[in-house]
Amino acid sequence: MSNGDTSIPKNIDVNVPSVARMYDYYLGGKDNYPSDRIASEQLLERVPSTKVLAVNNRRFLRRVVRHLASEYGIRQFIDHGSGLPTQDNVHEVAQRVDPGARVVYIDNDPIVLAHGKAILEENDRTAVIQADMRDTDGILGHPETVRLIDFDEPVAALFVSVLHCIPDKDDPAGLVRRVADRLAPGSFLVVCQLVSEDKETRDFVTDFMAKSTGDQWGRVRRPEDVHVFLEGLEVLEPGLVEVSTWRPDSDLTPKQATREWIEYGGVGRKW
């Protein structure tokens, strides 16, 4: 790892690629290992839009957080599957709107926990929790979540580019519903995941990522599969879309140029 300030947790096998570290590599980060870089480059050979897709997804996350904070007054965020800290994290975007905004990051990668705590230790309005995002009771009842989040007030629960890591048997739509059921009216659920209309692409990437990450993967889905994630919620305009087209800052905002696979999602409001 290029950043030598944080030691590698003893239970980490750095020879097994991590979804979080592969994403970090695509974003130009330094918190990744040779195994992550090799797997990332192999994936690019088959689906060359992957790096651009990752960048556009990160821009979507920033826009969503800024919109929810500035236009809807959201001051509490729970980021499921947050990944490694990078530039313009959720707390930085939200706290530019209101320095009092509070953020809880969730990830199951111990390296995310180590780096996140190092970066956030001086910000008492943020916390990083190492947990499986499927453990809703454990996450929402965690002492750090209880310290930061007032569940009587609206919350934004983020599932950005993570639901494809949840296999069908673990019911990703049910996960989103469980979280939504625990949130106050006026809360928001943000979802997006990797989709493709091409079965060959779906099957290749699903198989490649499952084998590469030690089966820490679900599947690439079809666009229509994502709609069930926000059932029962008011879906904000422009609906469920390829994420670079979700409320772009201007006509010059970069769009996804190729469509072998895309990040597809949107925002739902609970009433």
N, C-alpha and C positions, 0 to 999 in steps of 0.2 A: 504494500500500500504506500502511496506517495506521501500521505500525511502521517508523519511519525509521532504525532502528539498523543495518539490514542492507541493503547496496546490492543492486540488481537485477543478477544475472549478465548479461553482455553478450549471451549467446546465447539469451536468453529473449524470446519474443514475448508480451507480456502481453495482447495482443488475442485470443489463443487460450486458451479456458478450459482449466484443468487439473483433473483429477479430485481431486487432493490439495487444491487451493485451494477447489473447490466444497464439498468435505467440511468444510473449515475454516469456510466461510461458514455452512453448516447448523448447525455446532456453536457459532456465535456468535463465531468468531474474527475477527481483524483482518488476517490475512495473506492477503488476496485482492484482486482487481482488479475493475473494472467488468465486464469480460467474464465473469468467474466468477460475479458476482452476477446478471447478466442471464440467463445460461444456467440458473443455479439456480432463479430465479424462473419461468422458462419451463417447467422441468421440474415445478415445484410445481403449475403450472396443470393439468397433465395427470395427475400422480400426487401428490395433495396430502399423502399420508402420508410423503413423502420426508424431511422434516426430522425428524419423530418417529422414523422408521426410523434415521436417522443417529445420533441421540442414544441410542437403545436399543442400537445396535451398539457405540457407545463404552462404554456400561455393561457390555455383554457382555465386551468386551476386558478391562476392569478386573477383573471377577469371575473370568474365566478365569485371569488372571495371579495374582491373589490366591490362588485355589484351588490352582493348581499350585505356588506357592511355599510356602504354609502347610500344605497337606494332603499334598503329594507330595514336598516337599523340593527342588523344582527351583530351581537357582541360576543358570542360564544360559538366555538367551532370544535368539533371532534373529527379528526382526520384519520380515518381507518386506512391502514396500509400506507403510511405516509412516506416510506422510503428514507433514503439518506438525506440529511440537510443539504440544501443547495442555496443558490441566490433566490431572493424573494420567496421565502417560505410563507406559509399561511399566516403565521403570527406577525411577520414583517409587513405583509400587505394589509392585514386587518388593523394593526396598531398604527399604521400611517393614517388611517381614517379616525381611529380612536385609540389612544395609548392604553386605555383600560381594557381593550379587547382581550379575551382569554382563549387559549388554544390548548387542547390535549391531542398529542400525536400518539398513534398506535401502530406498532409494527412487531412482527415476530422475529426479526433478525437481530441478534444480540449486538451486532456491529452498529446497527441503527441506534440502539439504546446508548451504546458507549459514546458515539459521536454526537448524538443529540443532546445528551446530558452535558457534554463538554461545551457545546455551543450555547445551550440555553440556561446554564447554571446561574447566570446573572440576571435572568428575566423571570421574576416570580409569578408572572401571569401566563406561563407556559409550563407544560410538563410532557415528558416522553415516557410512555408505558410500553414495556415489552409484553405483548399478549397476542394470542390468536384472535383475529378480528371476529371470528365466529362466537367467541365467548362474550356475548352481550352482557350477561349478568356480572361477570368478572370485571369487564371494562367500565360499565356504568357505576358499579359499586366500588371501584378502586379508590383508595384514599385521595389520590391526586385528582381524579375526576370529581369526586365529591367536594374537594377543596376549591376547584376552579369553576365548576359548572352548576348553575342554578336551574334545575329542571322545571321550575315553575315559570321560567321565562323561555322565549324561543331560542332554539339552538340550530345551527347548521351542521348536519352530519354528512361528511364527505366520504364517498366511495369512488375515488378518481383513479381509473386505470388499475383496479385491483380485483374486481369481481370475476375477471377471467382466471384468477388464481384459485377460485372456489369451484370444486367439481359439482356436477349436478346433484350427486347423492347428498351433498351438504346444503342444498337448497339456498342458493344465493339470494333469490327473491324473498324467501322467508327471513333471511338475515336482515335485509333492508326493512321488511315489515316489522320485525321485532324491535328494531331501533326506533322506527317511526312511532310505534305504539307507546314508547316510553317518553316521547318528547311532547312538549307543550304545543297547543294550537299556535299557528303562526311560525312553526319551525319549518326548516327546509331540508330536503334530502337531495344530494348531488350525486349522480351516478354516471359513469361512462365505462365502457370496456371495449376491448379489441373485437372487431367483427369483420366478416368477409362474406361476400355473396358467392365466392368461389369455393366449392367443397374441397378441391385439391389443396388450396392454400390453408383452409381451416384445419384439415387433417394433418398437413405437414407441420405447421407451426405448433399445433397441440401436441403432436408426438415428439417433436424436437425439444420443446420446452419441458415436457414431462421428463424426458430422458436426461436432459442437461442439468436440471435443477434437483434431481433426486425425487421426482414426482411432487414437487411443490407447485402444482399447476392444476388448473381446471380445464377450460377449453376455450378456443376462439369460437364465438357464437355468430349467429346471423342477426342482422339489425332487428328483426321482429322479436327476437328472444329478449331484447333489452327492455321492451315496452312493459313487460310484466313487472319489472323492478319498481316502477312508479305507479302501479295500479292503485286506485283509490285516492290519489293525490292530484292536486291541481298542477298541471304541468305548465311552467312558465313559457312564454313565447321566446324563441321560435319553435318550441317543442323539442323532440328528440332528433338530433342532427349530428352530422360529422362535426367534431368539436371546434375546428378552426372557423366554422361559420356561426358559432353561438355568440351573438352580440359582439361582433368584432369592433375594435376601437375605431377603425376607419376602413375605407375601401382598400387601403394599402396593407392592411393586416395580412400576413402570409397565409395562404390557403393550402390545404393538402392537394398536391399536384397529381398524385397517382392513387389508384383505388384498389390495389390488390388486397389491402386490408386497411381499416380505418379505426380511429377511436370514435365511438358513437355514444351519445348520451345527452343529458340535459338536467333540468332542475325541477323538482316537485315541491309544492307547498302543502303542508298539513293544515286542515281547518277543523 
